[in-house]
Amino acid sequence: MPNIYNVPKALFGIFDTKNFMKVRRNIILFFSFSLLVISVSQAQRSIRWRRMRYEVIYGAGGTNFLGELGGANQAGTNFLRDFEITQTRPVLSIGMRYKILQDLAVKAGLYLGYLHGDDNTTTETCRHNRNLRFRSPIIEFGPQIEYSILREQIGHRYNLRRVRGIKGFAVNTYFFVGVTGFWFNPQGKLNGKWYNLQPLGTEGQGLIPTRKKYSRIQVAIPYGIGFKYALDREWSIGLEYGVRKTFTDYIDDVSTTYFDNQMIREKYGNIAAQLADPSSGNPRWTAAGQQRGDARDKDSYMFMTITLTYKLRQTRRGLPKLFY
């Protein structure tokens, strides 16, 4: 039977000076090693994202116009309240992203799309009587700043089960804002044929000094939100929605009031006069000076695209490595 009086003595032996120094040294070594492992792990993560700062983005989706023409089945309203899904048209995009920081990136993108609007989509009396319609190509290019509120973490090359090490987080959520330039060219349809509207001065542009021709090259402010889901270390699939707030009211060639239709006919011809006023109702509603559009609210349009993103490795000089 062990002597119980020897137990306290054995316990107090732990706190002997030599033993205590040995234990403290082991504890310090353990925590130092743990901190080293954590630091190396964080450094590896940092190195990974820095080696893949460049991304190529491909996109396809739809675009919709928010302005005087088309819109919901009601009196003209502002912004998303006037959204009409039947006027959605296709858009394609390609761009490149560069990560300044893990949470901050700059992107330059080229978008090719079509906008469309038609008063026949509504039974609201005044808009239906106006009977205007348009289509316009949109070519847009410009930079955007992106901030990730939830960023993806680069982990294993393949997400294998029961494999130790750093796991990747697949979802990235970001907001963006920028400045972009775009070109548009509104067209109107008459007898089955489409005509460029800007040269025809449908609101008297070019006939009097106060109504000048509008430019088909404009500036917009894009803003929105995007999501990415990592398929592997190189490829991601995502969804991006953005609105373009413009500083023009002529994307649909409609902005102010009706002009003297006889003066338009004399200057630009019968086709211009018919496209300026194709209404078939009460002629007093479309007489010179009556409201044709609303210049107080500038036009907007929006893109929603499904994106496919590919991460590029970079050379020692920090440039994207396009070919392996």
C-alpha positions as CSV (number, residue, x, y, z in Angstrom):
1,M,0.0,0.0,0.0
2,P,1.5,3.4,-1.0
3,N,2.3,5.9,1.6
4,I,-0.2,8.7,1.2
5,Y,2.1,11.1,3.0
6,N,4.5,10.9,0.0
7,V,1.9,12.3,-2.5
8,P,2.1,15.9,-1.5
9,K,5.8,15.6,-1.6
10,A,5.7,14.3,-5.1
11,L,3.3,17.0,-6.2
12,F,5.4,19.8,-4.7
13,G,8.3,18.2,-6.6
14,I,6.8,19.5,-9.8
15,F,7.5,23.0,-8.6
16,D,11.1,22.4,-8.0
17,T,13.1,25.1,-9.7
18,K,14.7,22.9,-12.4
19,N,11.4,21.2,-13.2
20,F,9.5,24.5,-13.3
21,M,12.0,26.0,-15.7
22,K,11.8,23.0,-17.9
23,V,7.9,23.1,-18.0
24,R,7.9,26.8,-18.7
25,R,10.4,26.4,-21.5
26,N,8.2,23.6,-23.0
27,I,5.1,25.9,-22.8
28,I,6.9,28.8,-24.4
29,L,8.2,26.5,-27.2
30,F,4.7,25.1,-27.8
31,F,3.1,28.5,-28.1
32,S,5.9,29.9,-30.2
33,F,5.5,26.9,-32.6
34,S,1.8,27.5,-32.7
35,L,2.2,31.2,-33.6
36,L,4.8,30.2,-36.2
37,V,2.4,27.8,-37.8
38,I,-0.4,30.4,-37.8
39,S,1.9,33.1,-39.3
40,V,3.1,30.7,-42.0
41,S,-0.5,29.8,-42.8
42,Q,-1.5,33.4,-43.1
43,A,1.6,34.2,-45.2
44,Q,0.7,31.4,-47.6
45,R,-2.8,32.7,-48.0
46,S,-1.4,36.2,-48.7
47,I,1.0,34.8,-51.3
48,R,-1.7,32.8,-53.0
49,W,-4.0,35.8,-53.7
50,R,-1.1,38.0,-54.7
51,R,0.0,35.3,-57.3
52,M,-3.5,35.4,-58.8
53,R,-4.5,39.0,-58.8
54,Y,-5.7,39.1,-62.4
55,E,-9.1,37.7,-63.5
56,V,-10.7,37.5,-66.9
57,I,-14.5,37.8,-66.7
58,Y,-17.0,36.6,-69.4
59,G,-20.7,37.5,-69.0
60,A,-24.1,37.0,-70.7
61,G,-27.5,38.1,-69.6
62,G,-30.3,40.6,-70.1
63,T,-30.7,44.4,-70.1
64,N,-33.7,46.6,-69.5
65,F,-34.5,50.2,-70.1
66,L,-35.9,52.7,-67.6
67,G,-37.1,55.8,-69.3
68,E,-40.1,57.4,-71.0
69,L,-41.0,54.5,-73.4
70,G,-42.2,51.1,-72.5
71,G,-42.6,50.6,-68.8
72,A,-45.2,49.2,-66.5
73,N,-48.9,49.3,-67.2
74,Q,-49.5,52.6,-65.5
75,A,-48.8,56.3,-65.8
76,G,-45.1,57.0,-66.2
77,T,-43.2,56.4,-62.9
78,N,-39.6,56.5,-61.9
79,F,-36.9,53.9,-61.9
80,L,-37.7,50.3,-60.9
81,R,-41.4,51.0,-60.5
82,D,-41.6,51.4,-64.3
83,F,-39.8,48.0,-64.9
84,E,-41.4,45.9,-67.8
85,I,-39.9,42.5,-68.1
86,T,-41.1,41.9,-71.7
87,Q,-38.7,44.7,-72.9
88,T,-35.7,42.7,-71.7
89,R,-33.0,42.3,-74.4
90,P,-29.6,40.4,-74.5
91,V,-26.2,41.7,-73.4
92,L,-22.7,40.2,-73.6
93,S,-19.7,41.3,-71.7
94,I,-16.0,40.7,-71.2
95,G,-13.6,42.3,-68.7
96,M,-10.6,42.1,-66.5
97,R,-10.3,42.4,-62.7
98,Y,-7.2,43.4,-60.8
99,K,-7.1,42.9,-57.0
100,I,-5.5,45.9,-55.3
101,L,-6.1,44.3,-51.9
102,Q,-7.8,41.1,-50.8
103,D,-11.1,43.1,-50.3
104,L,-10.6,45.8,-53.0
105,A,-10.4,45.4,-56.7
106,V,-10.7,47.4,-59.9
107,K,-12.4,46.1,-63.0
108,A,-12.6,47.3,-66.6
109,G,-15.4,45.9,-68.7
110,L,-16.8,46.1,-72.2
111,Y,-20.6,45.5,-72.6
112,L,-22.5,45.0,-75.8
113,G,-26.3,45.1,-75.5
114,Y,-29.7,46.2,-76.8
115,L,-32.4,48.4,-75.2
116,H,-36.0,48.4,-76.2
117,G,-39.2,50.3,-75.3
118,D,-42.7,50.4,-76.6
119,D,-45.8,52.3,-75.6
120,N,-48.0,49.4,-76.7
121,T,-46.9,47.6,-73.5
122,T,-49.3,49.8,-71.5
123,T,-53.0,50.6,-71.7
124,E,-52.5,53.9,-69.8
125,T,-54.4,56.4,-72.0
126,C,-51.8,59.1,-72.7
127,R,-48.8,56.7,-73.1
128,H,-50.8,54.4,-75.4
129,N,-52.0,57.3,-77.5
130,R,-48.4,58.5,-77.9
131,N,-47.7,55.2,-79.7
132,L,-43.9,55.6,-79.7
133,R,-41.4,52.8,-79.8
134,F,-37.6,52.5,-80.0
135,R,-34.6,50.2,-79.9
136,S,-31.0,51.1,-79.4
137,P,-27.7,49.3,-79.3
138,I,-25.5,50.0,-76.2
139,I,-21.7,49.8,-76.3
140,E,-20.3,50.5,-72.8
141,F,-16.7,50.6,-71.5
142,G,-15.3,51.8,-68.3
143,P,-13.7,51.1,-64.9
144,Q,-15.4,50.0,-61.7
145,I,-14.2,49.7,-58.1
146,E,-15.3,46.6,-56.2
147,Y,-15.4,46.1,-52.5
148,S,-15.9,42.5,-51.1
149,I,-18.0,42.3,-48.0
150,L,-17.6,38.6,-48.0
151,R,-14.5,37.3,-49.8
152,E,-13.5,33.9,-51.0
153,Q,-10.6,32.1,-49.3
154,I,-8.2,30.1,-51.5
155,G,-7.7,26.7,-50.0
156,H,-6.8,23.3,-51.5
157,R,-6.5,23.0,-55.3
158,Y,-9.3,20.5,-55.0
159,N,-11.8,20.4,-52.3
160,L,-11.2,16.8,-51.1
161,R,-12.8,15.3,-48.1
162,R,-10.7,14.2,-45.1
163,V,-7.8,16.2,-46.3
164,R,-6.1,18.3,-43.6
165,G,-5.1,21.9,-44.2
166,I,-6.7,25.2,-45.0
167,K,-10.2,24.9,-46.4
168,G,-11.3,27.3,-49.1
169,F,-14.5,29.5,-48.7
170,A,-16.2,29.4,-52.0
171,V,-18.5,32.5,-52.0
172,N,-17.6,36.1,-52.7
173,T,-20.0,39.0,-52.4
174,Y,-19.1,42.5,-53.5
175,F,-20.5,45.9,-54.2
176,F,-19.3,48.0,-57.1
177,V,-19.5,51.6,-58.4
178,G,-17.7,53.3,-61.3
179,V,-17.7,55.7,-64.2
180,T,-18.4,54.5,-67.7
181,G,-18.7,55.9,-71.2
182,F,-21.3,54.5,-73.6
183,W,-22.6,54.9,-77.1
184,F,-26.2,54.6,-78.1
185,N,-28.2,55.0,-81.3
186,P,-32.1,55.2,-80.9
187,Q,-34.1,53.9,-83.8
188,G,-37.8,54.1,-84.6
189,K,-39.9,51.7,-86.7
190,L,-42.1,52.8,-89.6
191,N,-43.8,50.4,-92.1
192,G,-41.6,47.5,-91.0
193,K,-38.3,49.5,-91.3
194,W,-36.0,50.9,-88.6
195,Y,-34.6,54.5,-88.9
196,N,-32.0,56.3,-86.9
197,L,-33.9,58.9,-84.9
198,Q,-31.1,61.4,-83.9
199,P,-30.5,62.8,-87.4
200,L,-34.3,63.3,-87.8
201,G,-34.8,65.9,-85.0
202,T,-38.1,64.5,-83.8
203,E,-38.4,67.1,-81.1
204,G,-37.2,70.0,-83.3
205,Q,-33.5,69.5,-82.6
206,G,-31.5,71.6,-85.1
207,L,-34.5,73.8,-86.0
208,I,-34.2,76.4,-83.3
209,P,-31.3,77.5,-81.1
210,T,-32.8,76.2,-77.9
211,R,-33.1,72.7,-79.2
212,K,-29.7,71.4,-80.2
213,K,-28.8,67.9,-81.4
214,Y,-28.0,65.5,-78.6
215,S,-24.8,63.5,-78.5
216,R,-24.9,59.7,-78.8
217,I,-21.8,59.4,-76.6
218,Q,-22.5,59.9,-72.9
219,V,-21.3,59.1,-69.4
220,A,-23.0,57.0,-66.8
221,I,-22.5,55.9,-63.2
222,P,-22.8,52.1,-62.8
223,Y,-23.5,50.6,-59.4
224,G,-24.7,47.3,-58.1
225,I,-23.9,44.0,-56.4
226,G,-22.3,40.8,-57.5
227,F,-21.8,37.2,-56.3
228,K,-19.1,34.6,-57.2
229,Y,-19.0,30.9,-56.4
230,A,-15.6,29.2,-56.7
231,L,-15.7,26.0,-58.7
232,D,-12.0,25.4,-58.2
233,R,-8.8,27.5,-57.7
234,E,-9.1,29.0,-61.2
235,W,-12.8,29.1,-62.3
236,S,-15.7,30.8,-60.6
237,I,-19.4,31.2,-61.7
238,G,-21.4,34.2,-60.6
239,L,-24.3,36.6,-60.9
240,E,-24.0,40.4,-61.2
241,Y,-26.7,43.1,-61.2
242,G,-26.0,46.7,-61.9
243,V,-27.9,49.9,-62.8
244,R,-26.5,52.6,-65.0
245,K,-27.6,56.1,-64.0
246,T,-27.1,58.4,-67.0
247,F,-27.0,62.1,-67.6
248,T,-29.0,62.1,-70.8
249,D,-32.8,61.8,-71.4
250,Y,-32.5,60.9,-75.1
251,I,-31.6,57.2,-75.1
252,D,-35.2,56.6,-76.3
253,D,-35.2,59.9,-78.3
254,V,-38.0,61.2,-76.1
255,S,-37.4,64.1,-73.6
256,T,-39.4,67.3,-73.7
257,T,-42.4,68.5,-75.7
258,Y,-43.9,68.0,-79.2
259,F,-42.5,70.4,-81.9
260,D,-44.4,71.9,-84.8
261,N,-44.7,68.8,-87.0
262,Q,-45.0,70.8,-90.2
263,M,-41.6,72.4,-89.6
264,I,-40.1,68.9,-89.0
265,R,-41.6,67.7,-92.3
266,E,-40.3,70.7,-94.2
267,K,-36.8,70.3,-92.8
268,Y,-36.3,66.5,-92.4
269,G,-39.1,65.0,-94.6
270,N,-42.3,62.9,-94.1
271,I,-40.5,60.0,-92.4
272,A,-39.2,62.3,-89.7
273,A,-42.7,63.8,-89.2
274,Q,-44.4,60.5,-88.9
275,L,-41.8,59.1,-86.4
276,A,-42.1,62.3,-84.4
277,D,-45.8,61.8,-83.9
278,P,-47.2,58.4,-84.8
279,S,-50.3,58.9,-82.6
280,S,-53.7,58.1,-84.0
281,G,-55.9,59.6,-81.2
282,N,-56.8,63.2,-80.1
283,P,-54.5,65.5,-82.2
284,R,-54.7,68.2,-79.4
285,W,-52.7,65.8,-77.1
286,T,-49.8,65.9,-79.5
287,A,-49.9,69.5,-80.7
288,A,-46.7,71.6,-80.5
289,G,-45.8,72.4,-76.9
290,Q,-47.7,69.4,-75.4
291,Q,-45.8,67.0,-73.2
292,R,-43.9,64.3,-75.1
293,G,-41.4,63.2,-72.4
294,D,-40.1,64.3,-69.0
295,A,-36.7,66.0,-69.0
296,R,-36.6,66.1,-65.2
297,D,-35.9,62.4,-64.9
298,K,-32.8,61.2,-66.8
299,D,-32.8,57.7,-68.5
300,S,-31.4,54.6,-66.8
301,Y,-30.7,51.1,-67.9
302,M,-29.6,47.9,-66.1
303,F,-27.7,44.8,-66.8
304,M,-28.0,41.4,-65.1
305,T,-25.4,38.9,-66.2
306,I,-24.3,35.4,-65.4
307,T,-20.5,35.6,-65.2
308,L,-17.7,33.1,-65.7
309,T,-14.4,34.1,-64.1
310,Y,-10.9,32.7,-64.7
311,K,-7.9,33.6,-62.5
312,L,-4.7,34.3,-64.2
313,R,-1.3,33.6,-62.7
314,Q,1.2,36.4,-63.0
315,T,4.8,36.7,-64.1
316,R,7.8,37.7,-62.0
317,R,7.3,41.2,-63.3
318,G,3.7,41.3,-61.9
319,L,2.0,41.0,-65.3
320,P,-0.8,38.6,-66.1
321,K,0.4,35.3,-67.5
322,L,-1.9,34.8,-70.5
323,F,-0.3,31.6,-71.8
324,Y,1.1,28.6,-69.9
